[in-house]
Amino acid sequence: MKNNTVRNAFKMKLKPGFEVEYKKRHDQIWPELQALLSDSGIQDYSIFLDEETLILFAVQKISADFDFDSLPSHPIVKKWWAYMADIMETNPDNSPESTSLIEVFHLD
């Protein structure tokens, strides 16, 4: 990993029965959302699903100066959240309920 990036990990939760739909929507991610994430400093972004618990585990590399406050207010992000709200556990503003995870081990 480059010195100008840091790893960020968090978890979210999928609603039961939406495993295939979640994957489908991400396979067809909007180009404008993909560009926004990249332009904001997010790279090497993966989401994994634990099929037993429906927990989604996300890990990404972000620029060291990534602004965590800018994306949630962006109209494209708000539109994506609204699009995903029917299949995920969400907050009242449609943002996914998420919990930051602490890195306890890493091997390059």
N, CA, C and O of each residue as an XYZ file, in Angstrom:
432
protein
N       0.840     -1.182      0.000
C       0.000      0.000      0.000
C       0.879      1.237      0.000
O       1.910      1.284      0.671
N       0.464      2.222     -0.750
C       1.203      3.477     -0.817
C       1.061      4.233      0.500
O       0.063      4.097      1.208
N       2.082      5.037      0.813
C       2.059      5.818      2.048
C       0.966      6.873      2.063
O       0.574      7.336      3.134
N       0.465      7.265      0.895
C      -0.543      8.316      0.853
C      -1.968      7.758      0.945
O      -2.935      8.487      0.721
N      -2.098      6.469      1.273
C      -3.418      5.880      1.475
C      -3.470      5.156      2.812
O      -2.451      4.718      3.345
N      -4.674      5.043      3.335
C      -4.919      4.277      4.551
C      -6.073      3.313      4.277
O      -6.898      3.553      3.396
N      -6.118      2.232      5.032
C      -7.223      1.286      4.895
C      -8.368      1.727      5.797
O      -8.158      2.235      6.899
N      -9.559      1.524      5.311
C     -10.770      1.823      6.061
C     -11.687      0.606      5.950
O     -11.889      0.082      4.855
N     -12.231      0.163      7.054
C     -13.135     -0.980      7.033
C     -14.358     -0.690      7.883
O     -14.279      0.001      8.898
N     -15.493     -1.230      7.452
C     -16.732     -1.055      8.187
C     -17.678     -2.189      7.838
O     -17.474     -2.918      6.868
N     -18.728     -2.321      8.660
C     -19.719     -3.351      8.382
C     -21.105     -2.734      8.293
O     -21.398     -1.704      8.901
N     -21.948     -3.404      7.511
C     -23.336     -3.004      7.307
C     -24.163     -4.285      7.362
O     -23.604     -5.369      7.531
N     -25.476     -4.182      7.223
C     -26.309     -5.383      7.268
C     -27.339     -5.365      6.149
O     -28.018     -4.369      5.898
N     -27.421     -6.514      5.490
C     -28.374     -6.734      4.409
C     -29.671     -7.281      4.994
O     -29.639     -8.026      5.973
N     -30.798     -6.926      4.412
C     -32.069     -7.499      4.833
C     -32.176     -8.916      4.250
O     -31.658     -9.174      3.164
N     -32.835     -9.822      4.953
C     -32.959    -11.205      4.475
C     -33.610    -11.299      3.096
O     -34.573    -10.595      2.792
N     -33.059    -12.185      2.276
C     -33.620    -12.454      0.960
C     -33.115    -11.555     -0.153
O     -33.555    -11.696     -1.294
N     -32.211    -10.640      0.140
C     -31.758     -9.686     -0.870
C     -30.304     -9.876     -1.303
O     -29.700     -8.964     -1.867
N     -29.746    -11.047     -1.044
C     -28.353    -11.298     -1.387
C     -28.097    -11.138     -2.882
O     -27.147    -10.464     -3.280
N     -28.930    -11.746     -3.701
C     -28.754    -11.686     -5.158
C     -28.975    -10.262     -5.663
O     -28.228     -9.783     -6.515
N     -29.982     -9.596     -5.148
C     -30.282     -8.224     -5.581
C     -29.160     -7.261     -5.211
O     -28.820     -6.376     -5.995
N     -28.586     -7.426     -4.028
C     -27.480     -6.560     -3.611
C     -26.306     -6.705     -4.582
O     -25.735     -5.713     -5.034
N     -25.960     -7.945     -4.891
C     -24.858     -8.198     -5.825
C     -25.186     -7.612     -7.196
O     -24.331     -6.979     -7.816
N     -26.402     -7.812     -7.672
C     -26.822     -7.294     -8.977
C     -26.678     -5.769     -9.043
O     -26.149     -5.230    -10.014
N     -27.148     -5.094     -8.015
C     -27.072     -3.627     -8.020
C     -25.626     -3.143     -8.017
O     -25.308     -2.134     -8.645
N     -24.763     -3.848     -7.322
C     -23.352     -3.437     -7.307
C     -22.635     -3.834     -8.597
O     -21.689     -3.164     -9.012
N     -23.075     -4.911     -9.229
C     -22.505     -5.262    -10.535
C     -22.853     -4.199    -11.573
O     -22.149     -4.031    -12.569
N     -23.947     -3.485    -11.326
C     -24.408     -2.445    -12.247
C     -24.262     -1.050    -11.620
O     -25.077     -0.161    -11.865
N     -23.211     -0.877    -10.809
C     -23.024      0.399    -10.119
C     -23.023      1.550    -11.129
O     -22.462      1.434    -12.218
N     -23.639      2.626    -10.761
C     -23.748      3.777    -11.660
C     -22.364      4.349    -11.950
O     -21.571      4.542    -11.029
N     -22.066      4.620    -13.214
C     -20.755      5.201    -13.552
C     -20.479      6.510    -12.818
O     -19.340      6.776    -12.435
N     -21.506      7.327    -12.619
C     -21.302      8.604    -11.935
C     -20.953      8.390    -10.454
O     -20.201      9.179     -9.883
N     -21.488      7.338     -9.829
C     -21.131      7.032     -8.450
C     -19.709      6.483     -8.384
O     -18.931      6.850     -7.503
N     -19.386      5.617     -9.307
C     -18.031      5.064     -9.354
C     -17.005      6.190     -9.526
O     -15.976      6.199     -8.849
N     -17.279      7.126    -10.418
C     -16.368      8.250    -10.643
C     -16.265      9.130     -9.395
O     -15.174      9.572     -9.036
N     -17.382      9.381     -8.744
C     -17.382     10.197     -7.528
C     -16.532      9.558     -6.436
O     -15.730     10.238     -5.795
N     -16.700      8.270     -6.221
C     -15.919      7.580     -5.201
C     -14.432      7.666     -5.512
O     -13.617      7.967     -4.639
N     -14.095      7.401     -6.750
C     -12.687      7.460     -7.169
C     -12.125      8.872     -7.032
O     -11.034      9.064     -6.495
N     -12.873      9.851     -7.520
C     -12.423     11.242     -7.456
C     -12.309     11.743     -6.019
O     -11.546     12.667     -5.739
N     -13.065     11.136     -5.113
C     -13.033     11.530     -3.698
C     -11.859     10.925     -2.940
O     -11.587     11.298     -1.799
N     -11.159      9.980     -3.590
C      -9.996      9.382     -2.939
C     -10.193      7.956     -2.471
O      -9.364      7.427     -1.730
N     -11.287      7.319     -2.893
C     -11.525      5.919     -2.537
C     -11.012      5.037     -3.670
O     -11.299      5.282     -4.842
N     -10.255      4.016     -3.308
C      -9.741      3.072     -4.291
C      -9.692      1.684     -3.676
O      -9.807      1.532     -2.460
N      -9.526      0.689     -4.502
C      -9.410     -0.694     -4.034
C     -10.502     -0.989     -3.003
O     -10.205     -1.341     -1.861
N     -11.759     -0.843     -3.409
C     -12.930     -0.938     -2.542
C     -13.601     -2.286     -2.772
O     -13.981     -2.607     -3.898
N     -13.746     -3.063     -1.725
C     -14.413     -4.359     -1.811
C     -15.450     -4.476     -0.710
O     -15.285     -3.931      0.382
N     -16.523     -5.199     -1.015
C     -17.549     -5.515     -0.026
C     -17.741     -7.025     -0.046
O     -17.922     -7.625     -1.105
N     -17.699     -7.636      1.143
C     -17.870     -9.072      1.289
C     -19.151     -9.340      2.069
O     -19.538     -8.548      2.929
N     -19.809    -10.459      1.767
C     -21.040    -10.835      2.448
C     -20.824    -12.106      3.261
O     -20.330    -13.106      2.739
N     -21.192    -12.067      4.534
C     -21.267    -13.272      5.360
C     -22.699    -13.787      5.195
O     -23.633    -13.210      5.752
N     -22.870    -14.861      4.440
C     -24.208    -15.356      4.120
C     -24.969    -15.868      5.345
O     -26.199    -15.902      5.325
N     -24.275    -16.260      6.395
C     -24.951    -16.749      7.599
C     -25.593    -15.623      8.396
O     -26.687    -15.788      8.935
N     -24.916    -14.472      8.473
C     -25.407    -13.363      9.300
C     -25.959    -12.195      8.488
O     -26.590    -11.294      9.041
N     -25.722    -12.210      7.175
C     -26.075    -11.116      6.264
C     -25.306     -9.832      6.570
O     -25.723     -8.739      6.187
N     -24.186     -9.982      7.261
C     -23.303     -8.842      7.510
C     -22.478     -8.585      6.264
O     -21.897     -9.501      5.683
N     -22.435     -7.331      5.867
C     -21.596     -6.882      4.755
C     -20.337     -6.274      5.354
O     -20.413     -5.395      6.213
N     -19.204     -6.732      4.910
C     -17.913     -6.237      5.385
C     -17.262     -5.485      4.246
O     -16.997     -6.062      3.191
N     -17.001     -4.210      4.443
C     -16.406     -3.369      3.404
C     -14.997     -2.974      3.802
O     -14.729     -2.656      4.961
N     -14.109     -2.998      2.838
C     -12.740     -2.534      3.055
C     -12.335     -1.725      1.829
O     -12.645     -2.085      0.694
N     -11.646     -0.643      2.083
C     -11.252      0.259      1.003
C      -9.951      0.946      1.370
O      -9.598      1.074      2.542
N      -9.259      1.377      0.353
C      -8.113      2.252      0.569
C      -8.595      3.659      0.264
O      -9.254      3.905     -0.747
N      -8.253      4.573      1.157
C      -8.661      5.961      0.971
C      -7.430      6.856      1.076
O      -6.459      6.529      1.759
N      -7.492      7.978      0.393
C      -6.381      8.922      0.467
C      -6.246      9.404      1.908
O      -7.233      9.510      2.637
N      -5.026      9.689      2.300
C      -4.745     10.107      3.674
C      -5.524     11.369      4.051
O      -5.814     11.587      5.227
N      -5.861     12.196      3.069
C      -6.613     13.424      3.341
C      -8.097     13.298      2.974
O      -8.775     14.305      2.770
N      -8.590     12.078      2.894
C      -9.990     11.832      2.541
C     -10.916     12.587      3.483
O     -10.713     12.577      4.697
N     -11.928     13.238      2.932
C     -12.888     14.014      3.708
C     -14.153     13.178      3.929
O     -14.998     13.075      3.041
N     -14.274     12.589      5.111
C     -15.409     11.718      5.422
C     -16.740     12.465      5.433
O     -17.794     11.844      5.297
N     -16.707     13.766      5.590
C     -17.942     14.535      5.682
C     -18.515     14.974      4.342
O     -19.680     15.367      4.276
N     -17.726     14.917      3.276
C     -18.201     15.451      1.998
C     -19.127     14.500      1.241
O     -20.109     14.955      0.653
N     -18.850     13.213      1.236
C     -19.655     12.279      0.445
C     -21.108     12.152      0.905
O     -22.000     12.139      0.057
N     -21.385     12.059      2.200
C     -22.781     11.868      2.618
C     -23.746     12.959      2.151
O     -24.945     12.706      2.037
N     -23.254     14.142      1.883
C     -24.138     15.226      1.447
C     -24.230     15.343     -0.075
O     -24.986     16.169     -0.586
N     -23.475     14.529     -0.795
C     -23.475     14.619     -2.260
C     -24.770     14.023     -2.822
O     -25.195     12.955     -2.380
N     -25.400     14.691     -3.783
C     -26.670     14.203     -4.350
C     -26.587     12.789     -4.942
O     -27.553     12.033     -4.833
N     -25.496     12.422     -5.547
C     -25.371     11.072     -6.116
C     -25.368     10.028     -5.005
O     -25.990      8.974     -5.138
N     -24.677     10.318     -3.922
C     -24.641      9.393     -2.788
C     -26.031      9.274     -2.167
O     -26.478      8.170     -1.854
N     -26.705     10.387     -1.990
C     -28.054     10.358     -1.422
C     -29.006      9.557     -2.316
O     -29.863      8.828     -1.817
N     -28.855      9.693     -3.629
C     -29.686      8.941     -4.572
C     -29.390      7.445     -4.471
O     -30.312      6.631     -4.509
N     -28.104      7.071     -4.340
C     -27.724      5.665     -4.201
C     -28.291      5.087     -2.901
O     -28.826      3.978     -2.889
N     -28.170      5.842     -1.816
C     -28.707      5.375     -0.546
C     -30.205      5.114     -0.647
O     -30.689      4.100     -0.146
N     -30.934      6.006     -1.282
C     -32.377      5.819     -1.448
C     -32.654      4.561     -2.286
O     -33.593      3.815     -2.006
N     -31.838      4.339     -3.302
C     -31.967      3.169     -4.169
C     -31.714      1.873     -3.397
O     -32.339      0.852     -3.685
N     -30.816      1.905     -2.432
C     -30.429      0.712     -1.676
C     -31.247      0.513     -0.392
O     -31.169     -0.553      0.219
N     -32.012      1.496      0.018
C     -32.680      1.463      1.326
C     -33.656      0.307      1.495
O     -33.886     -0.137      2.620
N     -34.226     -0.185      0.423
C     -35.198     -1.268      0.556
C     -34.555     -2.626      0.833
O     -35.253     -3.572      1.199
N     -33.240     -2.737      0.667
C     -32.601     -4.042      0.841
C     -31.546     -4.070      1.950
O     -30.933     -5.109      2.196
N     -31.335     -2.937      2.615
C     -30.324     -2.850      3.673
C     -30.918     -2.233      4.929
O     -31.932     -1.537      4.872
N     -30.282     -2.491      6.056
C     -30.643     -1.805      7.289
C     -30.107     -0.371      7.156
O     -28.922     -0.169      6.889
N     -30.989      0.620      7.345
C     -30.599      2.013      7.124
C     -31.012      2.913      8.284
O     -31.834      2.555      9.127
N     -30.409      4.085      8.289
C     -30.774      5.168      9.198
C     -31.948      5.927      8.593
O     -32.289      5.695      7.434
N     -32.576      6.830      9.349
C     -33.710      7.601      8.819
C     -33.401      8.379      7.533
O     -34.306      8.625      6.736
N     -32.139      8.769      7.318
C     -31.785      9.508      6.098
C     -31.412      8.574      4.941
O     -30.872      9.026      3.932
N     -31.697      7.277      5.083
C     -31.385      6.231      4.095
C     -29.920      5.821      4.065
O     -29.572      4.897      3.330
N     -29.051      6.464      4.827
C     -27.655      6.023      4.863
C     -27.616      4.637      5.491
O     -28.401      4.340      6.391
N     -26.709      3.789      5.023
C     -26.640      2.457      5.609
C     -26.221      2.527      7.075
O     -25.340      3.305      7.442
N     -26.858      1.711      7.904
C     -26.362      1.572      9.267
C     -24.992      0.926      9.149
O     -24.869     -0.165      8.592
N     -23.975      1.576      9.657
C     -22.626      1.033      9.527
C     -21.846      1.223     10.816
O     -22.096      2.141     11.597
N     -20.907      0.332     11.007
C     -20.037      0.366     12.168
C     -18.598      0.301     11.690
O     -18.227     -0.613     10.954
N     -17.798      1.253     12.097
C     -16.379      1.235     11.745
C     -15.710      0.059     12.437
O     -16.075     -0.319     13.550
N     -14.730     -0.508     11.761
C     -13.989     -1.634     12.311
C     -12.545     -1.226     12.556
O     -11.977     -0.429     11.810
N     -11.970     -1.770     13.591
C     -10.592     -1.463     13.962
C      -9.673     -2.527     13.395
O      -9.906     -3.722     13.581
N      -8.639     -2.100     12.711
C      -7.677     -3.045     12.166
C      -6.817     -3.595     13.299
O      -6.224     -2.837     14.067
N      -6.758     -4.915     13.393
C      -5.946     -5.546     14.422
C      -4.780     -6.349     13.830
O      -3.900     -6.803     14.561
N      -4.783     -6.518     12.511
C      -3.674     -7.224     11.848
C      -3.676     -6.863     10.383
O      -4.732     -6.696      9.772
N      -2.486     -6.745      9.822
C      -2.327     -6.522      8.382
C      -0.995     -7.121      7.945
O       0.010     -7.031      8.650
N      -1.014     -7.733      6.766
C       0.204     -8.275      6.179
C       0.262     -7.838      4.732
O      -0.643     -8.148      3.957
N       1.308     -7.124      4.352
C       1.510     -6.744      2.944
C       2.184     -7.879      2.213
O       2.448     -7.771      1.016
